Each structure stands twice: as structure tokens, then as C-alpha cells.
């Protein structure tokens, strides 16, 4: 996979197949990016597991915080890394070690987080990797919601957008998109 | 969906930002003539206000018709996001409000629309945003004007009123070296002829009133975030790189990445200052921009024919159109705007100020009014109108001396345009 540029179908595929995300480096601070991602993914119907050893046992947005990936009690599809690029390597190694136990399929790294060595290891272990992207922004882009904010979502379509069915102003990524 | 092919400009002009309405199937973007939007519940409302969810709160801040226009123009300019406003002047106000604090300086090219010159010398000065003038024909003059207080460089790509072409890449290189963002007003060129982002601009601005709408029916403006400036690395723009007190300490550049500038302009500046675009105007601009490529091609073809004819006229002293052979800007134009030099240019009458007044009084097809970028051909004598609040020295520097007539060549048959000038010049 060329990590400088991802086809929309690759990102959409991951966002459709994944039903749950573990947010490694989750913050209880309501203005940190991880909090925005947590709330947005919950609103879209994903399971979300915040991971932060310093907050283990507490709750963020009603979601129990775990100390690390090994402490998770349920399977999780995607590991979303909010730590820096250097720390990403160790987190990916943990995810690889736990992939069979937890059913991990995807590694996601947030904006400005990129570690090509970690990506290589993950891909060799059969995981799909996305780096330097935010799942909120990508879901917003591919569903069309982000265009409500005047953002160029880089998509052209004459199909009707799909209403998520959870309120007035919620769109979903189309299941039949190419 | 076109997969990973990049759609062409004509396709983007028609489709970018728009999809059929999910509730009704309406193909054309509806005019959402509403001030407000119902929330699902209190949590949803709070999520919108905290920017946790995408959606609509209030038409001063966002509106679904406006959003399509913004995504459209952002795509045409190759930018990450855009923010529409009540006018080009309003878009300028919002852009500056994000970036400048009282006491800051900005460098602006002298070769500007008279309205921008007034805004910089008067309204912005009153805010404490201090303009330092540079010569658009001399990129080195921008470098010489930089001080520790400089926060922005502002130029027009093709400059009003004279059809002057600026060496945008050279000025962009100076801005980049100094770590200062470059804002390019691309109104006269439009992204059809020139995309400033491709030449180093960080922010692009338009008066939508002009060629983008193209039909003279609505006033509006837009700023486009190119997504190219690293606000965090610079550290000189606290609105973007520091915790924002208005959103509980959120750091805009961190949360919104390469479209943070456009978001900040909306949720801070537009929110608090209020110059919102009207939904109907946004609708009319969406309609107009669909034919931008066709219109600009015809505008340039007609302008060249008219300029060439004027050049040979005995009452005309000079014509400044970058598309003409021998024009001092022709080499720059061939390099930067190869599709055409635009439709706005000036010429000088040998009879001076009085001949100018007589000419504008005698046209029948041309409309004598203050605007550019219409299907209709437009004419004005800047010295007595758009640039009349400037000093004679400022006028001369802006290319709006006493003998200058400005044309905005429209889409009529060029023979008719020329015939009108012919009869009007006979009386001048």
C-alpha cells in the first residue's frame, strides 16, 4: 500500500468493515482530537474503547477506559493511534501480538502520526494500515457530511447521499459505493 | 463515482460539492431560505456547538446552499475548504481577522482594486492592521518590506484595473522563505485561467460578484484555504496554533489539520462579525459557476479581439492587455495564464479625462457601471469613480490615471462590442 495517498475505496472499505475502534492515547480532555473522534465514532454506531493507562477504570463519554490493548475484554477491529510517530511502533507491535486474540484487522494512525516501519510489520502480519488520517475527517468526507462545513471532500457523485437514520443531520457512507 | 481518477475542471465546475438532496431527491441544490435548523435533542445541539458533529446551527455561520458553493470553489481552486461571505470585502475582513492582531503589518501590492486600497488604508488601519505597500511589478520590493511585524502578503493575480499580471511564483517564494502566508485575490483570473495554490499561494480569495457568478446579479465573496501553511510550526498565529478560549481551549490547527484556517474563519470570525452570504446569492453563484469554463474562454477570446482593435484606433494612446503582442506582461501571461489574459483591461485616450467622460456617456451596448465580470460588456472611467477617493499619486500608481478607461469585455458578439466602441469613440 502506498501510504502517501490512499484510494477512497480503501478507506471506505475499512470504515465499513470495522465495527469497533480502540483509541490508544485517548484523552478525557474534551477539546483533544481523541475526544472528538470518540464522540463522532459513537454517534456513527461504532463500538469505541478508550485506551489510556493513566485513566484506566474511569469513563470517557460513558465508555470504560482500559490500561492497554491487552486489557480489552471484547474483540476490536481497528486500533487507532493518538500517540506520536515513535510510540506508534510499540503500539503496533502490541496489536500484532494480540491480533488473533482480539480479532484486530486494521491499524489507524491519526493526523501527523506516521511510522513506515510499524506499517510494514503490520502489513506483513496481515493487517491493513492507514496513517496520517483522522477517521472522523475520512468518514465525514466519504459520507458527504464534511461538505456541510465547506470542505472539499474530493468526491463527485450524482447518487443520493444515505441518511444514517439516527437524526436529522447524519449521513452514512454508502454501502454500494465502488 | 469516478474512483481515483481526478475529475477535470469542467466536471468539477458542475458537480463538486453537490449531490441530490437526500430527503427529496431534488437534483439542483435547493435554496435553503431558513435561518435555523432543528436539533435532534439537547446532546445533538451541544455536539454541534462544540464542533463535535458536522451539521447546521444557524445561517449566520453555515447554510446548506452556501456549503455547496464553498465545496465547489474549494475544489476548483484545489484547496481544502472555503468560506463564503457577503462580499469580497467581507471575505477579506474575515481572512485578516483570523491572522492579524492590532499593531501587525501586512504587505500589499499597489496594483489593486481601488476598493481594497481603501479598505487597507482606512477600515483596516482603524483596526490597527497596518498596510505596507510594495510594487507588484517588483517582487524584491516585497522582500524589502518585510519586518518582524509582517503577518501576511496580499496580491492580486491579474490586477484590477489594468490587466497587470503579477509574478505570483516569485512573490510566493519570498513569502515562503520568510514564513509568511501569501493571500492571492484571484477574482479577475478565476481558477479557470490560474490556480494560485499551484504557484505557492496559501489562501485564495474571490469576489464571487464578478466572473465566478458571471451574471452581475449577486454580491458575494469567498476565501479558500489551500491547506499549505503550517500554522503550528510557525507559531505566529495564535488563533490557529494556541488553545482557543472560545472553544474551551481547542487548538484549531491540531483539530482541523489542513483546513483549520477556513474553519477558524467560520467559527470565530464569521460567527462574531456576521457578514454572512445570503442563501439565494449562494444559489445564484452555484448556477453561474457551472459555466465558468465556457464563459472565461469566450471572455478571453472577445477581450483579445477588442484590445487588438483598440490598439489600432487613432484616438487611443495605449492599450494595456497582457494578451497583446508587445505588452510588457505578455511573457508572464504566457507562462502563468496560458489559456488567456482575462477580460478586464485598460486603455488610454489621447483626449485625456474629458475624452474618458465623453466615451462612457456615449456607449449604447456597454453598460457604464462599477463592476466587472458580467455577461454584459462594462465600461468605467476609474479616475472619476472607483479610484476617485485616492490621491492623484495613488491613482497613478494603481494604473487609474486621468486618461484611463477600464473595460470588462462581455460575452456578446465581438463585432457588436467593437461597433459600440467605434461609435462612442467617434463622439469622444
Interface residues (C-beta under 8 A of the other chain):
Chain A: X7 X8 X9 X29 X30 X31 X33 X35 X36 X39 X40 X43 X111 X134 X137 X140 X144 X145 X146 X147 X148 X149 X150 X151 X152 X153 X154 X155 X156 X157 X158 X159 X160 X161 X162 X163 X166 X167 X168 X169 X171 X177 X178
Chain B: X1 X2 X3 X4 X7 X11 X12 X15 X16 X17 X19 X20 X21 X22 X23 X25 X27 X37 X38 X39 X40 X44 X47 X48 X50 X51 X52 X53 X54 X55 X56 X62 X64 X66 X67 X68 X70 X71 X74 X75 X79 X80 X81 X82 X83 X84 X243 X247 X248 X249 X250 X251 X254 X255 X257 X259 X262 X263 X266
